[in-house]
């Protein structure tokens, strides 16, 4: 039985502009076949196999014919396929051609519309595509010449009422302006160019038909970009958003429905994820609960595996009634509280009473950091899982800073990075949520560490303060 192929529009770039149906189809997919302009942050939450078929201008590493055949082959294997395309699949995305090919081969498919950059990308730069004072219609035109090399119908285009948006037209910008003026459009008609709309590196300029080419060259604006022609461009100065963290690109650890991600995005930052290490549960013996003592929890994931073992034994948190529960940092304390367990105190190595049983719970390698004093040989170390590093496929040149909510997140990024990535990381602004996290950053040689009291609001305020300088 053939699997369903979903032609999904990813929107203009911001990962939160994906539709609800698009998100569900990505969650259900066995394979995601995606384009170059799809934001990596949009892909991070999904466990499906991911295949990059992105096309660079003038260079197609995977041809459209190969993409068509790939979709058919994957479906015939019974897989659910998410074909993720920037913008909307049917707006100059060749989605119609892919749909025709699938239909010809009797492959079940659907279209999940996306926000086209021709509308959403303009709005991100403060340009409404229609406005009753300036434009009652709009026209979206490919910037490329026709396939046979003939020119577009410039006589018709130049006399259209309303807003004209050219997609994929930066290479043809001199010709576009020349043809519009030659066919009767006024040379002082307002023009805007919006590059990387809704991405962190979004840039935009406004000019007029006579001068836009020189302005673009001066400001070094290039593809991917939208070209907007019409009176609505005059509204750009009034409607362009100016959020506090706009233009910043920040890196955070991946977490489903991350509150940190949402908090930073709401302030205007573009946020991307790095992968967490893979956690492999380990077999371990439970302590003697009747003895009582001090239970030191070094990270919440370790305690989660501990709890799972308790439950399989028919035991719950009531077994810890005789134990003092110690959280190694504020994040662990907060997560325990969310899970219904209040920590008695935060970890202080000088306050441990080794006259009673002391049990550290944590990840196998991390526990070694706590076994470094004269008395620690009197403690037990319960490794409930071990972490395996994930290679971090990230260009750190693209980021302004990293936010580390925990020591484990520091290790996750560092252990999965190459030496070149670590060198770049050492010079980035690293916002460490708490002293323990800051110490871990410094221990690994990160030079630009900014300690922040552990709350998302404090992180946002400190990011504003640092980059306001």
C-alpha positions as CSV (number, residue, x, y, z in Angstrom):
1,X,0.0,0.0,0.0
2,X,1.4,3.4,-1.0
3,X,2.0,6.0,1.7
4,X,0.5,9.5,1.7
5,X,2.7,12.3,0.4
6,X,1.9,15.7,2.0
7,X,3.1,18.8,0.1
8,X,3.5,21.2,3.0
9,X,4.1,24.9,3.0
10,X,6.7,25.9,5.6
11,X,5.9,29.6,5.4
12,X,8.5,32.4,4.9
13,X,11.0,31.3,7.5
14,X,9.9,31.9,11.1
15,X,9.3,28.4,12.4
16,X,6.2,29.5,14.3
17,X,4.5,30.4,11.0
18,X,3.9,26.8,10.2
19,X,0.2,25.7,10.1
20,X,-1.3,23.3,12.7
21,X,-2.0,20.7,10.0
22,X,1.5,21.1,8.7
23,X,2.9,20.5,12.1
24,X,0.8,17.4,12.6
25,X,1.8,15.9,9.3
26,X,5.5,16.5,10.2
27,X,4.9,14.7,13.5
28,X,3.3,11.7,11.7
29,X,5.9,11.6,8.9
30,X,8.4,8.8,8.4
31,X,10.5,10.9,6.0
32,X,10.8,14.7,5.6
33,X,12.0,15.9,2.2
34,X,12.9,19.6,2.6
35,X,14.1,22.6,0.7
36,X,17.1,24.9,1.3
37,X,15.1,27.8,2.7
38,X,13.4,25.8,5.4
39,X,14.5,27.0,8.8
40,X,16.4,24.3,10.7
41,X,14.5,25.2,13.9
42,X,11.4,24.0,12.2
43,X,12.9,20.5,11.7
44,X,14.3,20.0,15.1
45,X,11.2,18.7,16.9
46,X,10.6,15.9,14.4
47,X,12.1,12.4,14.6
48,X,11.5,11.4,11.0
49,X,14.4,10.7,8.6
50,X,15.3,14.1,7.0
51,X,16.5,14.4,3.4
52,X,17.9,17.7,2.1
53,X,17.0,18.4,-1.5
54,X,17.6,22.1,-1.4
55,X,18.5,24.0,-4.6
56,X,21.0,26.8,-4.7
57,X,20.7,29.5,-7.3
58,X,22.2,28.2,-10.6
59,X,23.1,24.9,-8.8
60,X,20.7,22.1,-8.2
61,X,22.4,19.3,-6.3
62,X,19.2,17.3,-6.7
63,X,17.2,17.9,-9.8
64,X,13.4,18.3,-9.9
65,X,13.1,15.0,-11.7
66,X,15.1,13.2,-9.0
67,X,12.9,14.8,-6.3
68,X,9.7,13.7,-8.1
69,X,11.1,10.1,-8.3
70,X,12.2,10.2,-4.7
71,X,8.7,11.1,-3.5
72,X,7.2,8.2,-5.6
73,X,9.7,5.7,-4.4
74,X,9.3,6.6,-0.7
75,X,5.5,6.4,-1.0
76,X,5.7,3.0,-2.7
77,X,7.7,1.8,0.3
78,X,4.6,2.6,2.4
79,X,6.1,5.6,4.1
80,X,4.3,8.8,5.0
81,X,6.2,11.5,3.3
82,X,6.3,15.2,4.3
83,X,7.5,17.3,1.3
84,X,8.4,20.5,3.1
85,X,8.7,23.6,0.8
86,X,9.4,27.2,1.7
87,X,6.4,29.5,1.5
88,X,3.4,27.8,-0.1
89,X,3.8,24.7,-2.3
90,X,1.7,26.1,-5.1
91,X,3.2,29.6,-5.3
92,X,6.3,29.3,-7.5
93,X,7.4,26.2,-5.5
94,X,6.9,23.7,-8.3
95,X,4.4,22.0,-6.0
96,X,1.9,21.7,-8.8
97,X,4.5,19.8,-10.9
98,X,5.1,17.4,-8.0
99,X,1.4,16.9,-7.5
100,X,1.0,16.1,-11.2
101,X,3.8,13.6,-11.1
102,X,2.4,11.9,-8.0
103,X,-1.1,11.8,-9.6
104,X,0.3,10.3,-12.7
105,X,1.9,7.5,-10.7
106,X,-1.3,6.9,-8.6
107,X,0.4,8.1,-5.4
108,X,-2.0,9.5,-2.8
109,X,-1.1,13.1,-1.9
110,X,-2.5,16.2,-0.3
111,X,-1.6,19.9,-0.2
112,X,-1.1,21.7,3.1
113,X,-1.0,25.4,2.2
114,X,1.6,27.7,3.8
115,X,2.0,31.4,4.2
116,X,3.6,32.7,1.0
117,X,6.5,35.1,1.4
118,X,4.8,37.3,-1.1
119,X,2.4,38.3,1.6
120,X,3.9,37.3,5.0
121,X,7.4,38.5,4.0
122,X,6.1,41.9,3.1
123,X,4.2,42.2,6.4
124,X,7.4,41.3,8.3
125,X,9.0,44.4,6.8
126,X,6.0,46.7,7.5
127,X,4.5,46.6,4.0
128,X,0.8,45.6,3.7
129,X,0.3,44.1,0.3
130,X,-3.0,46.0,0.0
131,X,-4.3,49.2,1.5
132,X,-7.3,51.2,0.5
133,X,-5.3,54.4,0.0
134,X,-2.7,52.7,-2.2
135,X,-3.7,49.3,-3.6
136,X,-6.9,47.4,-4.0
137,X,-5.2,44.4,-5.8
138,X,-1.9,42.7,-5.9
139,X,0.1,40.6,-8.5
140,X,2.7,38.0,-7.7
141,X,5.1,37.4,-10.6
142,X,8.2,35.3,-11.0
143,X,11.3,37.3,-11.6
144,X,12.7,34.7,-14.1
145,X,12.3,35.0,-17.8
146,X,10.0,32.4,-19.5
147,X,11.5,29.0,-20.0
148,X,11.9,29.6,-23.7
149,X,14.0,32.7,-23.0
150,X,11.2,35.2,-24.0
151,X,10.5,38.2,-21.8
152,X,7.5,38.5,-19.6
153,X,4.5,40.5,-20.8
154,X,6.0,43.8,-19.5
155,X,3.4,46.0,-21.2
156,X,0.7,44.3,-19.2
157,X,2.7,44.2,-16.0
158,X,3.7,47.8,-16.1
159,X,0.0,49.0,-16.3
160,X,-1.4,46.8,-13.6
161,X,-3.1,48.6,-10.7
162,X,-2.0,47.8,-7.2
163,X,1.0,46.1,-5.7
164,X,3.4,44.0,-7.8
165,X,5.6,41.5,-6.0
166,X,8.5,39.7,-7.8
167,X,9.7,36.4,-6.4
168,X,13.1,34.9,-7.3
169,X,13.9,38.1,-9.2
170,X,17.1,39.5,-7.7
171,X,19.3,38.4,-10.6
172,X,16.9,40.1,-12.9
173,X,16.4,43.4,-10.9
174,X,18.2,45.6,-13.5
175,X,16.1,44.2,-16.2
176,X,12.9,44.4,-14.2
177,X,13.3,48.1,-13.5
178,X,14.4,48.9,-17.0
179,X,11.4,47.1,-18.5
180,X,8.8,48.7,-16.1
181,X,10.1,52.2,-16.9
182,X,10.4,51.5,-20.6
183,X,6.7,50.3,-20.7
184,X,5.3,53.4,-19.0
185,X,5.7,53.0,-15.2
186,X,6.8,56.2,-13.5
187,X,10.5,56.2,-12.5
188,X,9.7,57.5,-9.0
189,X,7.3,54.6,-8.3
190,X,8.3,53.3,-4.8
191,X,10.2,50.0,-4.6
192,X,11.3,47.9,-1.6
193,X,13.5,44.9,-1.5
194,X,13.2,42.5,1.5
195,X,16.0,40.0,2.0
196,X,15.6,36.9,4.2
197,X,12.1,37.9,5.3
198,X,11.1,36.7,8.9
199,X,14.7,35.2,9.4
200,X,17.1,36.7,11.9
201,X,19.1,38.3,9.1
202,X,16.1,40.0,7.5
203,X,17.1,43.3,5.9
204,X,15.1,45.7,3.8
205,X,15.6,48.8,1.8
206,X,13.2,51.2,0.1
207,X,13.9,53.3,-3.0
208,X,12.3,54.0,-6.4
209,X,12.4,52.4,-9.8
210,X,15.1,54.7,-11.0
211,X,17.5,54.2,-8.1
212,X,16.7,50.8,-6.5
213,X,19.5,48.9,-8.4
214,X,22.2,51.3,-7.1
215,X,20.7,51.2,-3.5
216,X,20.7,47.4,-3.5
217,X,24.3,47.3,-4.7
218,X,25.3,49.9,-2.1
219,X,23.6,47.9,0.7
220,X,24.8,44.6,-0.6
221,X,21.3,43.1,-0.7
222,X,21.2,39.7,-2.5
223,X,19.0,36.6,-2.8
224,X,16.8,35.3,-1.3
225,X,14.8,38.5,-1.5
226,X,11.4,39.9,-2.5
227,X,10.9,42.9,-4.8
228,X,7.9,45.0,-4.0
229,X,6.7,47.8,-6.4
230,X,3.8,50.2,-5.5
231,X,2.5,52.8,-3.2
232,X,2.2,50.5,-0.2
233,X,6.0,50.7,0.1
234,X,5.5,54.2,1.5
235,X,4.0,52.6,4.7
236,X,7.2,50.7,5.5
237,X,8.6,53.4,7.8
238,X,5.4,53.6,9.9
239,X,4.6,49.8,10.1
240,X,8.0,48.2,10.2
241,X,8.2,46.3,13.6
242,X,10.9,47.2,16.1
243,X,11.1,44.5,18.8
244,X,13.8,44.6,21.4
245,X,15.8,41.6,20.3
246,X,15.1,41.9,16.6
247,X,18.1,40.9,14.4
248,X,19.6,38.6,17.1
249,X,20.2,35.0,16.4
250,X,20.4,32.9,19.6
251,X,21.1,29.2,20.2
252,X,19.3,27.2,22.9
253,X,19.1,23.5,23.7
254,X,16.3,21.6,22.1
255,X,13.2,20.9,24.1
256,X,9.6,20.2,23.0
257,X,7.5,23.3,23.5
258,X,10.4,25.2,24.9
259,X,9.3,28.1,27.0
260,X,12.8,29.7,26.6
261,X,12.4,29.5,22.8
262,X,9.0,31.1,22.9
263,X,10.1,33.8,25.4
264,X,13.0,34.9,23.2
265,X,11.0,34.7,20.0
266,X,8.3,36.9,21.5
267,X,11.0,39.6,22.1
268,X,12.0,39.5,18.4
269,X,15.0,37.2,18.5
270,X,15.3,34.4,16.0
271,X,16.0,31.2,17.9
272,X,17.5,27.9,16.8
273,X,18.2,24.7,18.6
274,X,21.2,22.5,19.3
275,X,20.7,18.8,19.9
276,X,20.8,17.2,23.3
277,X,22.8,14.1,23.9
278,X,20.9,10.8,23.5
279,X,20.1,9.3,26.9
280,X,20.5,5.5,27.3
281,X,19.0,4.1,30.6
282,X,21.2,1.9,32.7
283,X,20.5,-0.9,35.1
284,X,21.2,0.1,38.8
285,X,20.4,-1.1,42.3
286,X,18.1,0.9,44.6
287,X,19.4,2.2,47.9
288,X,18.1,1.0,51.3
289,X,15.1,3.3,51.7
290,X,14.7,2.4,55.4
291,X,18.2,3.7,56.2
292,X,17.4,7.3,55.3
293,X,20.1,9.8,54.5
294,X,20.8,12.4,51.8
295,X,19.7,12.0,48.1
296,X,21.6,14.4,45.9
297,X,20.0,14.8,42.4
298,X,22.5,16.1,39.9
299,X,20.0,16.4,37.0
300,X,16.3,15.8,36.6
301,X,16.6,13.3,33.7
302,X,18.6,11.0,36.1
303,X,15.8,11.3,38.7
304,X,13.2,10.6,36.0
305,X,14.9,7.2,35.3
306,X,15.1,6.6,39.1
307,X,11.4,7.2,39.4
308,X,10.6,4.9,36.6
309,X,12.6,2.1,38.4
310,X,10.7,2.8,41.6
311,X,7.4,2.5,39.8
312,X,8.3,-0.8,38.2
313,X,9.1,-2.1,41.7
314,X,5.7,-0.9,42.9
315,X,7.2,2.0,44.9
316,X,6.6,5.8,44.6
317,X,8.1,9.0,46.1
318,X,6.7,8.1,49.6
319,X,9.7,5.8,49.9
320,X,11.9,8.9,50.2
321,X,10.2,10.1,53.4
322,X,13.3,9.4,55.5
323,X,15.7,11.0,53.0
324,X,16.7,14.6,52.6
325,X,16.3,15.5,48.9
326,X,19.0,17.9,47.6
327,X,18.9,19.5,44.2
328,X,22.2,20.3,42.5
329,X,21.0,23.6,41.0
330,X,17.9,25.8,40.7
331,X,16.8,24.2,37.5
332,X,16.7,20.7,39.1
333,X,14.9,22.2,42.1
334,X,12.3,23.8,39.8
335,X,11.8,20.6,37.7
336,X,11.4,18.5,40.9
337,X,8.8,20.9,42.1
338,X,6.9,20.7,38.8
339,X,7.0,16.9,39.3
340,X,5.4,17.2,42.8
341,X,8.6,16.9,44.9
342,X,10.0,19.7,46.9
343,X,13.8,19.7,47.4
344,X,14.9,20.3,51.0
345,X,17.9,22.4,49.9
346,X,20.4,23.2,47.2
347,X,23.7,21.3,46.9
348,X,26.6,22.6,49.0
349,X,29.6,20.2,49.2
350,X,30.5,21.7,52.6
351,X,27.2,20.8,54.2
352,X,27.1,17.1,53.5
353,X,26.7,14.8,56.5
354,X,28.7,11.7,55.7
355,X,27.7,10.1,59.0
356,X,24.5,9.0,57.2
357,X,24.1,7.4,53.8
358,X,24.7,9.8,50.9
359,X,23.6,8.9,47.4
360,X,24.3,10.9,44.3
361,X,22.0,10.3,41.4
362,X,23.1,11.3,37.9
363,X,24.5,10.5,34.5
364,X,27.4,8.1,34.5
365,X,30.2,10.4,33.3
366,X,28.8,13.5,35.1
367,X,28.9,11.7,38.5
368,X,32.7,11.5,38.3
369,X,32.8,15.3,38.8
370,X,31.2,14.9,42.3
371,X,33.7,12.2,43.4
372,X,36.7,14.6,43.9
373,X,37.0,15.2,47.7
374,X,38.4,13.2,50.6
375,X,34.9,12.2,51.9
376,X,33.2,11.3,48.6
377,X,34.4,7.7,48.8
378,X,31.9,7.4,51.6
379,X,29.0,8.1,49.2
380,X,27.3,5.9,46.7
381,X,27.0,7.0,43.0
382,X,23.9,5.9,41.2
383,X,24.2,6.2,37.4
384,X,20.7,5.9,36.1
385,X,21.6,6.6,32.4
386,X,24.5,7.5,30.2
387,X,24.7,10.2,27.5
388,X,25.9,9.8,23.9
389,X,27.0,12.9,22.1
390,X,25.2,14.0,18.9
391,X,27.3,15.7,16.2
392,X,26.2,19.3,16.1
393,X,25.5,20.3,12.5
394,X,25.5,24.0,13.2
395,X,27.4,27.0,11.8
396,X,28.2,29.0,14.9
397,X,29.3,31.9,12.7
398,X,25.6,32.6,12.3
399,X,24.8,33.2,16.0
400,X,25.2,36.1,18.4
401,X,24.9,34.1,21.6
402,X,24.0,30.8,23.3
403,X,21.7,30.4,26.3
404,X,22.5,27.5,28.6
405,X,19.8,26.6,31.2
406,X,21.8,23.8,32.8
407,X,25.3,22.3,33.1
408,X,24.0,19.3,31.1
409,X,23.1,21.5,28.2
410,X,26.6,23.0,28.1
411,X,28.1,19.5,27.9
412,X,25.6,18.5,25.2
413,X,26.7,21.2,22.9
414,X,30.4,21.0,23.7
415,X,30.8,17.2,23.4
416,X,29.0,17.1,20.1
417,X,31.1,20.0,18.6
418,X,34.3,19.9,16.5
419,X,37.4,21.7,17.6
420,X,36.6,24.5,15.1
421,X,33.1,24.8,16.6
422,X,34.5,24.9,20.1
423,X,36.8,27.7,19.2
424,X,33.9,29.7,17.8
425,X,31.8,28.8,20.9
426,X,34.5,30.1,23.2
427,X,34.1,33.6,21.8
428,X,30.3,33.8,21.7
429,X,28.2,35.4,24.4
430,X,27.2,32.5,26.6
431,X,24.3,33.2,29.0
432,X,24.6,30.8,31.9
433,X,21.5,30.4,34.1
434,X,23.1,30.1,37.5
435,X,26.5,29.8,39.0
436,X,26.9,26.1,38.5
437,X,26.2,26.5,34.8
438,X,28.6,29.4,34.6
439,X,31.3,27.3,36.3
440,X,30.8,24.5,33.8
441,X,31.1,27.0,30.9
442,X,34.3,28.4,32.2
443,X,35.7,24.9,33.0
444,X,35.3,24.1,29.3
445,X,37.2,27.2,28.2
446,X,34.3,29.4,27.2
447,X,35.6,33.0,27.5
448,X,32.6,35.2,27.3
449,X,30.4,33.7,30.0
450,X,27.6,35.9,31.5
451,X,26.0,34.5,34.6
452,X,22.3,35.1,34.9
453,X,19.9,34.4,37.8
454,X,17.9,31.4,36.6
455,X,14.7,32.7,35.1
456,X,13.7,33.4,31.5
457,X,12.8,37.0,32.3
458,X,16.3,37.5,33.7
459,X,17.8,36.0,30.6
460,X,15.8,38.3,28.3
461,X,16.8,41.4,30.3
462,X,20.5,40.4,30.3
463,X,20.4,39.7,26.5
464,X,18.9,43.2,26.0
465,X,21.5,44.8,28.2
466,X,24.5,43.0,26.6
467,X,23.5,43.7,23.0
468,X,22.4,47.3,23.7
469,X,26.0,48.1,24.3
